[in-house]
Amino acid sequence: MSATVTPVRDEAETVSPPRNRMAIALLSLVGFFIAVYMLLYKLGVIGTLACGAGGSCDTVQSSSWAIFLGVPVPAWGVVGYGAIFVASLAGLQTRGRADLWVARSLLGLATGAFVFSAYLTALEAFVIHAWCRWCIVSAVLATLIFLCSLAEIGRLGSGSDE
């Protein structure tokens, strides 16, 4: 008589990853690539931006507001979107799903990205008087990431990792 052994599955393995974190990972990856594209332009690697008819990308990127604390704004985007992407990937791993540092990181980084994007959009509207389509797409991505990160509030109240 032969006995069949059924592998024991950890309950966490059968639960699918949080959808908001999957969305954050995808959105932040798109934002990362846009920021890299804009940074390559700012550094002179790319000669012209694909901005479309009537776009003012060059005006925005050549303004004095395109540098923040001595660093080109797209570099902030590369770092910010990259950090959000890494945190979201950590939160998709079985071991990281319940870690509060992931929830805190996603909520904090997403809030920072949203506020910074709102600031930059206000500069475009009220100071520069020009609109960069890539910047607008980035601001929409930051807003969507922020909205997706709001689900992390529930995770903060349901656990403790102190």
Residue pairs with C-beta under 8 A, 6 or more apart in sequence:
10 94
12 94
12 97
12 98
13 94
15 97
17 91
17 92
17 97
18 91
18 92
18 97
18 151
20 148
20 149
20 151
20 152
21 88
21 91
21 92
21 106
21 148
22 88
22 92
23 144
23 148
24 84
24 88
24 106
24 110
24 145
24 148
24 149
25 85
25 88
25 89
25 92
27 141
27 144
27 145
27 148
28 81
28 82
28 84
28 85
28 88
28 141
28 145
29 81
29 85
30 141
31 77
31 81
31 84
31 138
31 141
31 142
31 145
32 77
32 78
32 81
32 82
32 85
34 77
34 134
34 137
34 138
34 141
35 74
35 75
35 77
35 78
35 80
35 81
35 138
36 74
36 78
37 46
37 134
38 49
38 61
38 73
38 74
38 77
38 134
38 135
38 138
39 72
39 74
39 75
39 77
39 78
40 46
41 48
41 49
41 61
41 74
42 61
42 66
42 72
42 73
42 74
42 75
43 72
48 58
49 55
49 57
49 58
49 61
49 134
51 57
51 58
51 132
51 133
51 134
52 133
55 131
55 132
55 133
56 130
56 131
56 132
57 132
57 133
57 134
57 135
59 128
59 130
59 132
60 66
60 124
60 128
60 130
60 131
60 132
60 135
61 132
63 128
63 130
65 73
65 120
65 123
65 127
65 128
66 72
66 73
67 73
68 76
73 120
76 116
77 138
80 109
80 112
80 113
80 116
81 113
83 105
83 109
84 106
84 109
84 110
84 113
84 145
87 102
87 105
87 106
87 109
88 106
90 96
90 99
90 102
91 97
91 99
91 102
91 103
91 106
96 102
98 155
98 159
98 161
99 161
100 155
100 156
100 159
100 160
100 161
101 161
102 152
103 152
103 155
103 156
104 152
104 156
106 149
106 152
107 149
107 150
107 152
107 153
107 156
109 149
110 142
110 145
110 146
110 148
110 149
111 146
111 149
113 142
113 145
113 146
114 142
114 143
114 145
114 146
116 142
117 138
117 139
117 142
117 143
118 139
120 135
120 139
121 135
121 136
121 139
124 130
124 131
124 132
124 135
125 131
